[in-house]
Every structure is written in C-alpha cells, then in structure tokens.
Amino acid sequence: MKKALLVAASLITLSVAPAVYAQDGNSRPQPVVQPLTIPLPADKPYPGVMQLKVDATDVARGIFHVRQTIPVAKSGKLTLLYPEWLPGKHAPRGAIAEMAGFRASAGGKPLTWTRQPTDVYAFDVDVPAGTKSIDVTFDFLSPTRTSEGRVVVTPSMMNLQWEQVSLYPAGYFTRGIAVQLEVTLPDGWTGASALDGLKVSGNRYSYAPTNYEVLVDSPMFAGRYFRKWDLGNKVTLNVVADEPKYLEASPDHIARHAALVSEAVALFGVRHFDRYEFLLALTDELGGIGLEHHRSSENSRNPDYFTKWNDNDWERGLLPHELVHSWNGKYRRPDKLWTPDFRTPMQDNLLWVYEGQTSFWDLVLAGRSGMQSKEMILAEWATNAGNYSVQPGRTWRSVEDTTLDPVIAARKPKPFASWSRSEDYYNEGSLMWLEADMLIRQGTNNAKSLDNFARAFFGGREGDFGQDSYGFDDVAQALNAVYPHDWASFLRARMQASGQPAPTGGIERAGYRLVWRDAPNVFDRDRMAQAKNADLTHSLGMTVDKDGVATGILWDGPAFKADIVNGTKIIAVEGLSYSRERLESAIRAATDGKTPVRLLVERGGRYRQIEIAYHGGLRWPHLEKTASGPDWFDRLLTPRRAL
C-alpha cells in the first residue's frame, strides 16, 4: 500500500472508532500502573555471608525446616527472592507452592512482610533501623505422592535441592551472594554433594562458605544405604539405594563407569571441575531425575541397575549425558540461556547445541567406554529416526521452536504429541550432530571429526568451572575452523526450518539405511519390557499399556482415524479379552489385505466396536548396513582413551 493510501486509511480509522467507542455505554476502567519494585541484579558482592540451616530429619512426613540468617546493610524494604528460573530445567519451575510458614524476624521480634502480587516469588520484608541481620524461617513441604509433584524424600533416601529450601536477596548476581550451609540429616544417613569444606559432626553436615550460584548448582543425595567408588580423574560415583542389596556392583561395572570418565576427558581435553560427584539413586520410590550440574549430577535409575546389568543396557545413557553437560551446558552455555540470577527469564533457542549435541555424545561415549553396546546405540538412533520419519508436527514446527517447549508445556503429557511436537531438540539434535560428524569424517578421510569441534569449543582451561557463553555464529565458525563448509546454512536448515526431510543424513553417510522389520530393535524391545507396553506407532499408530489403554496416538494414523484418543481402553480383540499377543496376532492376520483389526474399546463408560483397516503388519525401525568398505559407526565408536 502506498504512503498516501496508508495515511488515508488511518484517518478513516480515527474518524470511525470513537463513535463506536461512545455508543456501547459500558464502563471502561484504565489499568493500574505497576511500578518496577524489584531491583535488577548487579554484578557486585552482597554485604556479608548468609547462613542457611536445613533440618532434613523429618523423613516420615517429608518436611524440611529452614532457617536463614541474612545480613542487611540498611533499613527499609528488603526483597527476598525464591528461585524461579532453574538451570537444567530450562523453564520457570521453582517449587514456590510447597513453601509454607514463612516468617521474618530481627532480634527475636517479628517483621512485617508482603508477597508481591505481580511476582509471587518475591517477598518484601520491612527492616527496622539499626538492624544488622534478619532471620527467616519456613517449611518446605515436599510431595508425598506423585500427584503432588516429584517425591524427594523416602524412608531410605532424599534429594536435597538447595533452591527449594532457601531465598536470596534481590539486586545482585547470585555469584556475588555468599552463603554458608549446614544441614542435619537423619541419624545413620550419609550425604554426598560437590560443595567444598565439609565438616561432619554426628548427623550434621556443614560446608565452607560459597556463593549462592554454586550452592544451587551443588545438590545433595543422602541415604540410609550408601556406597561410593573412585572412578579416577577426580570423579566419584556416589550411590544411594532402596535396599543394600542393590549396591552390589561388580568390578567390571565400576571399570566401565571409570572408562566413561576417561573417554570424556580424552574427548574434551580438560576437566572443568576440580572434582566431580555422580549422585545416583537406585530406586522405585524417589522421583526420577536426570539433572546436570557443573561438578555433579542428579541421576536415578531402576534399583537393579547393577544387579541385572545385562537387562539394563538401554538405560545406561543417562550418566554419560549428565557428565557431558559439565562441558556442554555448564561451562559453555548459550548466551541467552545464561542469566545473572534465578528470576531473569532464560531463552532456550540454542538447546539443540546444549542438549542435542550432549545427546549425541552420551551415545558415543557410552559406546567408547562399554557402558552401552553398538547394537543398542544404533537401535536408539533407529528408533528416533523412525519416529521423525512419520512425525507430522515437523511440517509446521522447527526443532528450534521445540526448545521453547519446557516453557510452553512444562513437560506435561499432550493429547497428540506427534502433531504438536515436544522437546525434539534432544533426539533430532542428536541425529543432526551425527550427520555433522559424518560429513567432517568423510570430507577429511577420517582425519577430523566432531571430536575436534568438541575439544576446541568445549575445552579451555583445566579446572575452570566458570561459564563461557556463545551464540549461533560462534558455533558455525568453530565448525568451519574444523572443516570448511557452509555450516550456518546446514544448521539453519535442520534446526530452524520446518518441513525438512526425515533426519537420516548421518545414518546414510555412515553407510546405513532406515528399514522396517516385524520385530522390535533391542532399544524398543527393552524399553517396552521396562514400561510393560507395546509401542505400535508404526503399525496401528499408538502405544498400548499393559492394561490395554492407548496412549501416544499418531496424528492421522490408523488409530486416530478410528477415533481412538489417549485413555481409550481396548477391552477385546477379535471378540476375546485384550492381550498384547492377541493384538499383535490380529495385526499379522490383517496383512492378507482384507481382514481389518477388530476391537471393542471403551472410553468414559461408552463402548463401541471398531474396525481398523490397516494391513501393513507389525513394523519397528532398524538400521541396516548398505555400503561396503569401512563401518563408519565403528570409527565413531572407537575408544580414544589409552587402553
């Protein structure tokens, strides 16, 4: 539209709108202006050292009793913040709803406080003249059942995350706020954390002063049944378990964990920690977790992680993943994801580097160390590639847009996740980085690879556990320094554009192809056995749990077209009560091209007979070698440590 027409159009709008506005006769309030009352964080030291004392002995009720002594430099309003935006969770996940009984006092006298209505994580405390410090007390009421949130206390163990049991003063970078921790554990329990200066007196653990950023980044696992192993390279494996029998690891199990650490150090060249503590819970009772920290990680696995080692190959990628984050995510961090405090919103757009490349390295390091078999690693890539080959959500939503999903969806279940997409930057990111690795390897005749990028980009100074931020251009330039290529276009097409082909480029460059067979690959087989379900995504377009309840409905797939939605229960197959075997048998029978899959289903107390006209048989994804010559996956998974 030309400028003259634009001016004319705006004049017309102005002449008409007031008349409409005046005719409706309704009352029309104006907004109350909300002043900015929370000071922005400044990079300066907070005056004094906060004292944080946590009583964690109330195991029966899962209640943590908190007392903080906070120095103050002046009277008036002091704004205290409860952590909201949490590193590693990539979203505002602060557990403010579980905080209760907040009180503030000075010299034993109660102080007036008010929660800010526009920021419920902020507490304004009125500090009288002459006050040198204030005391704050509250209880953290940890969930006692999964419907209330993640369970962090059981009769045998607990997961202490300091951001849940502390506040900090607004107006400062958290790295400038000094804090000293003391925690009282149940009698007979042992705790482990990456915090320094530990002194133990009975069941009381006290640590040297640190800054609040490091405190939050250094959680504790504690338990009645505890054991630890030295893995070398200044790394310790600390394990708590539901029962002592689950702590029986063989020398070979520990040797593989030690090899994992050696492979990580060989890959990155330096250690961004003075020591590193794996915190591992083997449990059916504590809520599941896999969370990275700079000098530690919070991990949980099934109780039989050691005792049924041969059955758990598929789940041994978690510890490699979290260890890699010490370099990728904690030391090198996207510039918009790094924040000076826990109130400033994070921007997740480069999580396909932070999490996606970590998801690539966790498989590679698991293979190089013997934590996982080559067959399992290729099967996991097959499963992911297979899922993305049929995922309709890729037509409208880019991988980079899914990096916002932790904020958008807060990791809740979705009705049709294949259409809305979820946090695909993990697994599709892994496949993209596989393609980048193979492109470099083949372009240099295996002289260089993504290993060279990792060493240059995530390396640095030995022992530096600060942070070094980066942007998109830094990633492209570092790749180009390893192997000249139009990396910016490569990354933008695969991560920032929707409607892309299935992410199988790395698989094909490695001399393999994605194929379909009527039996599951080992990754699908073992994860289905663990979950006690049947993943029939590539046949009927749904997953069915042990009770016949459908989930994971594939958008526009056979089940979708039969109006099956999440929660629909299969009562009968071909007139007989549901079983997985009967359902799979019916799918096989339908390959004659004539017979439908006949089901009796129930949802909300309503029953109906349905016929699904699907004739493609049982299908699961596999990788099949197609090229002669060297196996590029073997080259990728060759150990780098000194053997």
C-alpha positions as CSV (number, residue, x, y, z in Angstrom):
1,M,0.0,0.0,0.0
2,K,1.4,3.4,-0.9
3,K,2.1,6.0,1.7
4,A,-0.8,8.3,0.7
5,L,-3.3,5.4,0.9
6,L,-1.9,4.4,4.3
7,V,-2.5,7.9,5.6
8,A,-6.0,8.0,4.3
9,A,-6.7,4.6,5.8
10,S,-5.5,5.7,9.2
11,L,-7.7,8.9,9.1
12,I,-10.8,6.7,8.3
13,T,-10.0,4.5,11.3
14,L,-9.7,7.5,13.6
15,S,-12.9,9.0,12.4
16,V,-15.0,5.8,12.9
17,A,-13.6,4.3,16.1
18,P,-14.6,7.0,18.6
19,A,-18.2,6.7,17.5
20,V,-18.3,3.0,18.2
21,Y,-16.5,3.5,21.4
22,A,-19.0,6.0,22.7
23,Q,-22.2,4.1,21.7
24,D,-21.8,1.0,23.8
25,G,-22.3,2.9,27.1
26,N,-20.2,0.5,29.2
27,S,-17.9,1.4,32.0
28,R,-14.2,1.3,30.9
29,P,-11.5,1.3,33.6
30,Q,-7.9,2.1,32.9
31,P,-5.1,-0.2,34.1
32,V,-3.3,0.5,37.3
33,V,0.3,1.2,36.6
34,Q,2.5,-1.4,38.2
35,P,5.9,0.1,39.2
36,L,9.0,-1.9,38.9
37,T,9.8,-2.5,42.6
38,I,12.3,-5.4,42.4
39,P,15.9,-4.2,41.9
40,L,17.6,-5.6,38.8
41,P,20.7,-7.8,39.5
42,A,24.0,-6.0,39.7
43,D,27.4,-7.6,39.5
44,K,28.7,-6.7,42.9
45,P,29.2,-8.5,46.2
46,Y,26.4,-8.7,48.7
47,P,27.5,-7.4,52.1
48,G,28.1,-10.3,54.5
49,V,27.5,-14.0,54.4
50,M,24.1,-15.6,54.6
51,Q,23.7,-18.6,57.0
52,L,21.4,-21.4,55.8
53,K,20.4,-24.2,58.1
54,V,18.2,-27.0,56.9
55,D,16.7,-29.7,59.2
56,A,16.1,-32.7,57.0
57,T,15.3,-35.2,59.7
58,D,11.5,-35.3,59.3
59,V,11.6,-38.3,56.8
60,A,8.2,-39.6,57.8
61,R,6.4,-36.5,56.6
62,G,9.0,-35.3,54.0
63,I,9.2,-31.8,55.6
64,F,12.3,-29.7,55.5
65,H,12.6,-27.0,58.2
66,V,14.6,-24.0,57.1
67,R,16.3,-21.1,58.9
68,Q,18.2,-18.4,57.2
69,T,20.2,-15.5,58.7
70,I,20.6,-12.8,56.2
71,P,22.9,-9.8,56.8
72,V,21.4,-6.4,55.9
73,A,23.2,-3.1,55.2
74,K,20.4,-0.7,55.6
75,S,16.8,-0.3,56.8
76,G,13.7,-0.2,54.7
77,K,12.4,-2.7,52.2
78,L,14.5,-5.9,51.6
79,T,13.2,-8.0,48.7
80,L,13.9,-11.7,49.0
81,L,13.5,-14.0,46.0
82,Y,12.6,-17.7,45.9
83,P,14.4,-19.2,42.8
84,E,12.1,-19.5,39.8
85,W,14.1,-20.0,36.6
86,L,16.2,-23.0,37.2
87,P,19.3,-24.1,35.2
88,G,18.9,-27.5,33.7
89,K,15.2,-27.3,33.8
90,H,15.1,-24.6,31.1
91,A,11.9,-23.1,32.5
92,P,10.3,-21.4,35.5
93,R,10.0,-24.5,37.7
94,G,10.5,-23.0,41.2
95,A,8.7,-25.0,43.8
96,I,7.0,-22.0,45.4
97,A,3.7,-23.8,46.1
98,E,5.5,-26.2,48.5
99,M,6.8,-23.3,50.7
100,A,4.8,-22.7,53.9
101,G,5.1,-21.0,57.2
102,F,7.2,-18.0,56.1
103,R,8.2,-15.8,59.0
104,A,10.8,-13.0,59.2
105,S,12.2,-11.5,62.4
106,A,15.1,-9.4,63.8
107,G,16.4,-9.7,67.3
108,G,13.6,-12.1,68.1
109,K,10.9,-9.6,67.0
110,P,8.6,-10.4,64.1
111,L,8.9,-8.3,61.0
112,T,6.2,-7.2,58.6
113,W,6.4,-8.8,55.1
114,T,4.3,-8.8,51.9
115,R,4.4,-11.0,48.9
116,Q,4.5,-9.1,45.7
117,P,1.2,-9.8,43.8
118,T,2.8,-9.4,40.4
119,D,5.7,-11.7,41.3
120,V,4.7,-14.4,43.8
121,Y,8.4,-15.5,44.1
122,A,9.3,-12.1,45.7
123,F,8.9,-11.2,49.4
124,D,9.2,-7.7,50.7
125,V,10.4,-7.5,54.3
126,D,10.3,-4.3,56.3
127,V,13.8,-3.9,58.0
128,P,13.9,-1.6,61.1
129,A,16.6,1.0,61.5
130,G,19.8,-0.4,63.2
131,T,19.2,-4.0,62.1
132,K,22.3,-5.9,61.1
133,S,20.7,-9.1,60.1
134,I,17.3,-10.7,59.8
135,D,16.2,-14.3,60.4
136,V,13.8,-16.1,58.0
137,T,12.2,-19.4,58.7
138,F,9.8,-21.6,56.6
139,D,9.0,-25.2,55.9
140,F,9.3,-26.9,52.6
141,L,6.5,-29.4,52.3
142,S,7.9,-31.9,49.8
143,P,5.4,-34.0,47.8
144,T,4.4,-37.3,49.5
145,R,2.8,-38.7,46.3
146,T,3.4,-38.2,42.6
147,S,0.1,-36.4,42.1
148,E,1.6,-33.5,44.2
149,G,4.9,-33.4,42.3
150,R,8.2,-35.2,42.3
151,V,8.9,-37.2,45.5
152,V,12.3,-36.1,47.0
153,V,12.1,-38.0,50.4
154,T,11.6,-41.7,51.0
155,P,12.2,-43.8,54.1
156,S,15.6,-44.7,52.6
157,M,16.9,-41.6,50.8
158,M,16.4,-38.0,49.9
159,N,17.3,-35.5,47.2
160,L,18.1,-32.1,48.7
161,Q,18.0,-29.3,46.1
162,W,19.0,-26.1,47.8
163,E,16.9,-23.8,45.7
164,Q,13.8,-25.4,47.2
165,V,14.9,-24.6,50.8
166,S,16.4,-21.1,50.5
167,L,15.8,-17.5,49.4
168,Y,18.3,-14.8,48.2
169,P,18.3,-11.0,48.2
170,A,17.3,-9.2,45.0
171,G,19.6,-6.8,43.3
172,Y,22.7,-8.9,43.0
173,F,24.2,-11.5,40.7
174,T,23.8,-14.8,42.6
175,R,27.5,-15.4,42.2
176,G,28.1,-12.3,44.4
177,I,25.9,-13.6,47.3
178,A,28.0,-15.5,49.9
179,V,26.2,-18.3,51.8
180,Q,27.2,-21.0,54.3
181,L,25.2,-24.2,54.5
182,E,24.5,-26.5,57.4
183,V,22.2,-29.5,57.0
184,T,21.1,-32.0,59.6
185,L,20.4,-35.5,58.2
186,P,18.5,-38.4,59.8
187,D,20.7,-40.5,62.1
188,G,22.8,-43.1,60.3
189,W,22.4,-41.5,56.9
190,T,25.2,-40.5,54.6
191,G,25.1,-37.5,52.3
192,A,27.1,-36.5,49.2
193,S,27.5,-33.2,47.4
194,A,30.0,-31.3,45.4
195,L,30.1,-28.5,48.0
196,D,33.6,-27.8,49.5
197,G,34.9,-27.7,53.0
198,L,32.7,-30.5,54.5
199,K,32.8,-31.0,58.3
200,V,30.7,-33.8,59.8
201,S,29.6,-33.7,63.4
202,G,27.2,-36.6,64.2
203,N,24.4,-36.2,61.7
204,R,25.2,-32.5,61.0
205,Y,26.9,-31.6,57.7
206,S,28.4,-28.1,57.4
207,Y,30.3,-26.7,54.5
208,A,32.7,-23.8,53.8
209,P,31.1,-20.5,52.5
210,T,30.4,-20.5,48.8
211,N,28.3,-18.3,46.6
212,Y,24.6,-18.8,46.0
213,E,25.0,-19.8,42.4
214,V,27.4,-22.6,43.3
215,L,25.1,-23.6,46.2
216,V,22.1,-24.1,43.9
217,D,24.4,-26.0,41.4
218,S,25.6,-28.4,44.1
219,P,22.6,-30.5,45.4
220,M,22.9,-33.4,47.8
221,F,21.8,-37.1,47.7
222,A,21.6,-38.7,51.1
223,G,20.5,-42.1,52.2
224,R,20.4,-44.9,54.7
225,Y,22.2,-47.2,52.3
226,F,25.1,-45.6,50.6
227,R,28.3,-46.6,48.8
228,K,30.9,-44.7,46.7
229,W,33.6,-45.6,44.2
230,D,36.6,-43.6,43.0
231,L,36.4,-43.5,39.1
232,G,39.7,-41.7,38.6
233,N,40.2,-38.3,37.0
234,K,38.9,-36.7,40.3
235,V,35.4,-38.2,39.8
236,T,33.5,-40.2,42.4
237,L,30.4,-42.3,41.9
238,N,28.1,-41.9,45.0
239,V,25.1,-44.3,45.1
240,V,22.1,-44.5,47.4
241,A,19.6,-47.4,47.1
242,D,16.3,-48.5,48.4
243,E,17.9,-51.6,49.9
244,P,21.6,-52.5,50.5
245,K,21.5,-55.5,48.1
246,Y,21.2,-53.0,45.1
247,L,24.7,-51.6,46.0
248,E,26.5,-54.8,44.9
249,A,28.3,-53.6,41.8
250,S,31.0,-55.8,40.2
251,P,34.5,-54.6,39.4
252,D,33.6,-54.7,35.7
253,H,30.6,-52.4,36.3
254,I,32.8,-49.8,38.0
255,A,35.5,-50.2,35.4
256,R,33.0,-49.2,32.7
257,H,32.0,-46.1,34.6
258,A,35.7,-45.2,35.1
259,A,36.2,-45.8,31.3
260,L,33.3,-43.4,30.7
261,V,35.1,-40.7,32.6
262,S,38.4,-41.3,30.8
263,E,36.6,-41.2,27.5
264,A,35.0,-37.8,28.4
265,V,38.4,-36.3,29.4
266,A,40.0,-37.7,26.3
267,L,37.3,-36.1,24.2
268,F,37.3,-32.6,25.7
269,G,41.0,-32.5,26.7
270,V,40.5,-30.7,30.0
271,R,38.3,-31.0,33.1
272,H,36.1,-28.1,34.0
273,F,36.0,-29.2,37.6
274,D,38.4,-29.7,40.5
275,R,36.3,-32.7,41.4
276,Y,33.1,-34.3,40.1
277,E,30.4,-36.2,42.0
278,F,28.0,-38.5,40.3
279,L,24.9,-38.6,42.6
280,L,23.0,-41.8,41.7
281,A,19.8,-43.1,43.3
282,L,18.8,-46.7,42.6
283,T,15.1,-46.6,43.5
284,D,11.5,-47.3,42.8
285,E,10.4,-44.7,45.4
286,L,12.3,-41.5,44.8
287,G,11.0,-39.4,41.9
288,G,13.0,-39.9,38.7
289,I,15.6,-37.4,37.8
290,G,18.4,-36.7,35.3
291,L,19.8,-33.2,36.0
292,E,23.2,-31.7,35.2
293,H,25.4,-29.6,37.4
294,H,29.0,-28.3,36.9
295,R,30.6,-30.6,39.4
296,S,27.9,-33.2,40.0
297,S,24.8,-34.7,38.5
298,E,21.5,-35.9,39.9
299,N,20.5,-39.3,38.4
300,S,18.1,-42.0,39.2
301,R,17.9,-45.5,37.7
302,N,16.0,-48.7,38.5
303,P,17.1,-50.5,41.7
304,D,18.5,-53.4,39.7
305,Y,20.9,-51.1,37.7
306,F,23.8,-53.2,38.9
307,T,22.2,-56.5,39.9
308,K,20.6,-57.0,36.5
309,W,23.2,-55.3,34.5
310,N,22.6,-57.3,31.3
311,D,19.0,-56.3,31.2
312,N,19.6,-52.5,31.6
313,D,21.8,-51.7,28.6
314,W,19.1,-49.4,27.1
315,E,19.0,-47.1,30.1
316,R,22.7,-46.6,30.7
317,G,22.9,-43.4,28.6
318,L,21.9,-41.1,31.5
319,L,25.2,-40.8,33.4
320,P,27.1,-40.2,30.1
321,H,24.6,-37.5,29.2
322,E,24.8,-35.6,32.5
323,L,28.6,-35.9,32.7
324,V,29.0,-34.3,29.2
325,H,27.0,-31.4,30.5
326,S,29.9,-30.3,32.7
327,W,31.5,-29.2,29.4
328,N,28.4,-28.6,27.2
329,G,25.8,-26.7,29.1
330,K,27.5,-25.7,32.3
331,Y,30.9,-24.4,31.1
332,R,29.9,-23.5,27.6
333,R,26.4,-22.1,27.7
334,P,24.2,-20.3,25.2
335,D,24.4,-16.5,25.8
336,K,20.7,-16.1,26.1
337,L,20.4,-19.1,28.4
338,W,22.9,-17.8,30.9
339,T,21.2,-15.5,33.5
340,P,22.7,-13.5,36.4
341,D,20.0,-14.7,38.9
342,F,17.1,-17.1,39.1
343,R,14.4,-14.5,38.3
344,T,15.7,-13.4,34.9
345,P,13.9,-15.5,32.2
346,M,16.0,-17.9,30.1
347,Q,15.9,-18.1,26.3
348,D,16.2,-21.7,25.2
349,N,16.8,-21.3,21.5
350,L,20.2,-23.0,21.3
351,L,19.2,-26.1,23.3
352,W,19.8,-28.1,20.2
353,V,23.5,-27.5,21.0
354,Y,23.2,-27.7,24.8
355,E,21.0,-30.8,24.8
356,G,21.1,-32.0,21.3
357,Q,24.9,-32.4,21.0
358,T,25.0,-33.8,24.5
359,S,22.5,-36.4,23.4
360,F,24.9,-37.3,20.6
361,W,27.9,-37.5,22.9
362,D,26.1,-39.6,25.5
363,L,25.7,-42.4,23.0
364,V,29.2,-42.0,21.6
365,L,30.9,-42.0,25.0
366,A,28.6,-44.9,26.1
367,G,29.8,-46.9,23.1
368,R,33.5,-45.9,23.5
369,S,33.5,-46.8,27.2
370,G,31.5,-50.1,27.0
371,M,28.6,-48.6,29.0
372,Q,26.4,-49.5,26.1
373,S,26.7,-51.9,23.1
374,K,27.0,-50.7,19.5
375,E,23.8,-52.6,18.8
376,M,21.9,-50.6,21.4
377,I,23.3,-47.3,20.3
378,L,22.3,-47.9,16.6
379,A,18.9,-49.1,17.7
380,E,18.3,-45.9,19.6
381,W,19.2,-43.8,16.6
382,A,16.9,-46.1,14.5
383,T,14.0,-45.5,16.9
384,N,14.4,-41.8,16.8
385,A,14.9,-41.6,13.1
386,G,11.8,-43.8,12.6
387,N,9.7,-41.6,14.8
388,Y,10.7,-38.4,13.0
389,S,10.1,-40.1,9.6
390,V,6.4,-40.2,10.5
391,Q,6.0,-37.2,12.8
392,P,3.6,-34.8,11.1
393,G,4.4,-32.0,13.5
394,R,7.7,-31.5,11.7
395,T,5.7,-30.0,8.8
396,W,4.9,-26.8,10.8
397,R,7.2,-26.7,13.7
398,S,11.0,-26.4,13.6
399,V,13.4,-28.2,16.0
400,E,14.5,-24.8,17.4
401,D,10.9,-23.9,18.2
402,T,10.6,-27.1,20.3
403,T,13.4,-25.6,22.5
404,L,10.6,-23.4,23.9
405,D,8.6,-26.4,24.9
406,P,9.9,-26.6,28.5
407,V,8.3,-23.2,29.0
408,I,5.2,-23.7,26.8
409,A,4.2,-27.2,28.1
410,A,6.1,-27.6,31.3
411,R,6.7,-31.2,30.3
412,K,3.1,-32.2,30.8
413,P,1.5,-35.0,28.7
414,K,-0.1,-33.9,25.4
415,P,-3.2,-35.1,23.6
416,F,-1.4,-35.6,20.2
417,A,2.3,-35.0,20.7
418,S,3.2,-36.2,17.2
419,W,1.3,-33.1,15.8
420,S,2.1,-30.5,18.5
421,R,5.7,-31.9,18.9
422,S,7.6,-32.0,22.2
423,E,11.2,-31.4,23.2
424,D,12.6,-32.9,20.0
425,Y,15.8,-30.8,20.2
426,Y,17.3,-33.7,22.2
427,N,16.9,-36.6,19.8
428,E,16.6,-34.8,16.5
429,G,19.5,-32.7,17.6
430,S,21.5,-35.9,18.2
431,L,20.7,-37.1,14.7
432,M,21.7,-33.7,13.2
433,W,25.1,-33.8,15.0
434,L,25.6,-37.4,13.8
435,E,25.3,-36.0,10.3
436,A,27.7,-33.2,11.0
437,D,30.2,-35.7,12.4
438,M,30.0,-38.0,9.3
439,L,30.2,-35.0,7.0
440,I,33.5,-34.0,8.6
441,R,34.9,-37.5,8.8
442,Q,34.2,-38.3,5.2
443,G,35.4,-34.9,4.0
444,T,38.7,-35.4,5.7
445,N,39.1,-39.2,5.2
446,N,38.5,-39.6,9.0
447,A,41.4,-37.3,9.9
448,K,39.0,-35.0,11.7
449,S,35.5,-35.3,13.2
450,L,33.1,-33.7,15.6
451,D,35.7,-34.7,18.3
452,N,37.9,-31.8,17.0
453,F,35.0,-29.4,17.4
454,A,34.3,-30.7,21.0
455,R,37.8,-30.2,22.1
456,A,38.1,-26.7,20.6
457,F,34.7,-25.4,21.5
458,F,34.1,-27.0,25.0
459,G,37.7,-27.1,26.1
460,G,39.6,-24.2,27.6
461,R,41.5,-24.0,30.9
462,E,41.9,-27.0,33.2
463,G,39.7,-26.7,36.3
464,D,37.8,-23.6,35.1
465,F,34.3,-24.1,36.4
466,G,33.0,-20.7,35.4
467,Q,30.9,-20.1,32.4
468,D,31.8,-19.2,28.8
469,S,28.8,-18.1,26.7
470,Y,28.3,-18.4,22.9
471,G,25.8,-17.6,20.1
472,F,24.8,-19.2,16.9
473,D,27.7,-17.6,14.9
474,D,30.2,-18.9,17.3
475,V,29.0,-22.5,16.7
476,A,29.1,-22.1,12.9
477,Q,32.6,-20.5,13.0
478,A,34.0,-23.2,15.3
479,L,32.7,-25.9,12.9
480,N,34.2,-24.1,10.0
481,A,37.6,-24.0,11.7
482,V,37.5,-27.8,11.9
483,Y,36.2,-28.4,8.3
484,P,35.3,-25.6,5.8
485,H,31.6,-25.9,4.9
486,D,28.5,-23.7,4.8
487,W,27.7,-24.6,8.4
488,A,25.4,-21.7,9.0
489,S,23.1,-22.9,6.2
490,F,23.4,-26.5,7.4
491,L,22.4,-25.7,10.9
492,R,19.6,-23.3,9.9
493,A,18.0,-25.7,7.5
494,R,18.0,-28.6,10.0
495,M,17.3,-26.8,13.3
496,Q,15.5,-23.5,12.4
497,A,13.3,-24.5,9.4
498,S,10.2,-26.7,9.4
499,G,9.1,-29.1,6.7
500,Q,12.5,-30.8,6.4
501,P,13.1,-34.3,5.2
502,A,13.5,-37.1,7.9
503,P,16.8,-36.6,9.7
504,T,18.6,-39.6,8.3
505,G,21.5,-37.9,6.6
506,G,24.0,-39.0,9.2
507,I,22.8,-42.6,9.1
508,E,23.1,-42.7,5.3
509,R,26.5,-41.1,5.3
510,A,27.6,-43.8,7.7
511,G,26.6,-46.4,5.1
512,Y,23.4,-47.5,6.7
513,R,19.7,-47.0,6.0
514,L,16.5,-47.0,8.0
515,V,14.5,-50.1,7.4
516,W,11.4,-51.7,8.9
517,R,11.0,-55.2,10.4
518,D,8.3,-57.1,12.2
519,A,10.3,-57.5,15.4
520,P,11.5,-54.6,17.6
521,N,15.1,-53.4,17.7
522,V,16.9,-54.0,21.0
523,F,16.2,-50.5,22.3
524,D,12.5,-50.7,21.6
525,R,12.4,-54.2,22.9
526,D,14.0,-53.3,26.3
527,R,12.2,-50.1,26.8
528,M,8.8,-51.7,26.1
529,A,9.7,-54.5,28.6
530,Q,10.6,-51.9,31.2
531,A,7.4,-49.9,30.6
532,K,5.3,-53.0,30.1
533,N,3.7,-51.6,27.0
534,A,3.6,-52.2,23.2
535,D,4.8,-49.3,21.0
536,L,2.8,-49.8,17.8
537,T,3.4,-46.3,16.4
538,H,4.5,-47.6,13.0
539,S,1.6,-50.1,12.6
540,L,-1.6,-49.1,14.4
541,G,-0.3,-45.6,15.2
542,M,-0.5,-45.8,19.0
543,T,1.1,-47.2,22.1
544,V,-0.8,-49.6,24.3
545,D,0.0,-50.1,28.0
546,K,-0.2,-53.4,29.9
547,D,-3.9,-52.9,30.7
548,G,-4.9,-52.1,27.1
549,V,-5.1,-48.3,27.5
550,A,-4.0,-46.4,24.4
551,T,-1.5,-43.5,24.5
552,G,0.8,-41.7,22.1
553,I,-1.8,-41.6,19.3
554,L,-0.1,-40.9,15.9
555,W,-1.8,-37.9,14.2
556,D,-3.7,-39.1,11.2
557,G,-2.6,-42.7,11.8
558,P,-4.9,-45.8,11.7
559,A,-5.9,-45.4,15.4
560,F,-6.5,-41.7,15.0
561,K,-8.8,-42.3,12.0
562,A,-10.8,-44.8,14.1
563,D,-11.3,-42.0,16.7
564,I,-9.1,-43.6,19.3
565,V,-7.6,-41.0,21.7
566,N,-5.4,-41.1,24.7
567,G,-7.1,-43.0,27.5
568,T,-9.2,-45.2,25.2
569,K,-9.1,-48.8,26.6
570,I,-9.1,-51.8,24.4
571,I,-11.5,-54.3,26.0
572,A,-11.4,-57.1,23.4
573,V,-9.5,-58.1,20.2
574,E,-11.5,-60.1,17.7
575,G,-14.0,-60.9,20.4
576,L,-11.6,-62.1,23.0
577,S,-10.3,-60.2,26.1
578,Y,-7.3,-57.9,25.4
579,S,-3.8,-59.1,25.5
580,R,-0.7,-57.8,23.7
581,E,-0.2,-61.1,22.0
582,R,-3.8,-61.1,20.6
583,L,-3.5,-57.6,19.3
584,E,-0.2,-58.3,17.6
585,S,-1.7,-61.5,16.1
586,A,-4.6,-59.5,14.8
587,I,-2.2,-57.1,13.1
588,R,-0.4,-60.0,11.5
589,A,-3.7,-61.5,10.3
590,A,-4.7,-58.3,8.7
591,T,-1.7,-58.4,6.3
592,D,-3.9,-60.5,3.9
593,G,-5.2,-57.1,2.7
594,K,-8.8,-58.0,3.5
595,T,-9.2,-58.6,7.2
596,P,-9.5,-55.5,9.5
597,V,-8.3,-55.3,13.0
598,R,-11.5,-55.6,15.1
599,L,-11.5,-54.1,18.6
600,L,-14.0,-53.5,21.3
601,V,-13.0,-50.2,23.0
602,E,-14.2,-48.2,26.0
603,R,-13.9,-44.6,26.9
604,G,-15.8,-42.7,29.6
605,G,-18.1,-45.7,30.1
606,R,-19.1,-45.8,26.5
607,Y,-18.3,-49.0,24.4
608,R,-18.0,-49.4,20.7
609,Q,-16.9,-51.9,18.1
610,I,-14.4,-50.6,15.6
611,E,-12.6,-52.0,12.6
612,I,-9.2,-50.6,11.7
613,A,-8.4,-51.1,8.0
614,Y,-4.6,-51.4,8.5
615,H,-2.8,-54.1,6.5
616,G,0.9,-53.2,6.8
617,G,1.8,-55.7,9.6
618,L,4.0,-55.1,12.6
619,R,6.7,-52.6,12.0
620,W,9.7,-51.3,14.0
621,P,12.7,-49.3,12.8
622,H,16.2,-50.7,12.4
623,L,19.4,-49.6,10.8
624,E,20.8,-51.8,8.0
625,K,24.3,-51.5,6.6
626,T,24.2,-50.9,2.8
627,A,27.7,-49.9,1.8
628,S,30.8,-52.0,1.5
629,G,34.1,-50.8,3.0
630,P,34.8,-49.4,6.4
631,D,32.0,-49.2,9.0
632,W,31.8,-45.5,9.9
633,F,29.9,-46.2,13.1
634,D,32.9,-48.4,14.2
635,R,35.1,-45.4,13.5
636,L,32.8,-43.1,15.5
637,L,32.7,-45.5,18.5
638,T,36.4,-46.4,18.6
639,P,37.8,-45.6,22.1
640,R,40.1,-42.7,22.5
641,R,41.4,-43.4,26.0
642,A,44.7,-45.3,26.4
643,L,43.8,-48.9,26.6
